[in-house]
């Protein structure tokens, strides 16, 4: 009869030891950052100024998925990023488009515009490829929009 009590105590002690041990293990992240990814935009400048007219041109009019994006004339700063519209959305105060570029191994240009309550328009966007280590983020500086080159892991947390 004492063997049952002794066996039960040993099993309970083993269970507590296992649970306590499991709490002290460090779990590895799902994806380790790969800082050696190739750079897609290496030959491009660190900053590319973009006019609001260019941004508005990409988001205005009839945007059809599967068609070429209207990046404007050859002098436009975004002309190297022309490609096919992958996704488009239009709501009352928001417009968004995703363009897969042809010149940069399928990187995507994601661009959104939001009409604020005071009537001003704010643009957000980025150009990114999940296979490469660099990207561009659209930032507003002194009433001018600029695509700023960043590291992939500055924009995406895995």
Helices and strands as residue ranges (DSSP letters): H 2-23, E 47-50, H 52-59, G 79-81, E 83-90, E 94-101, E 108-115, E 121-128, E 134-141, E 144-151, H 152-155
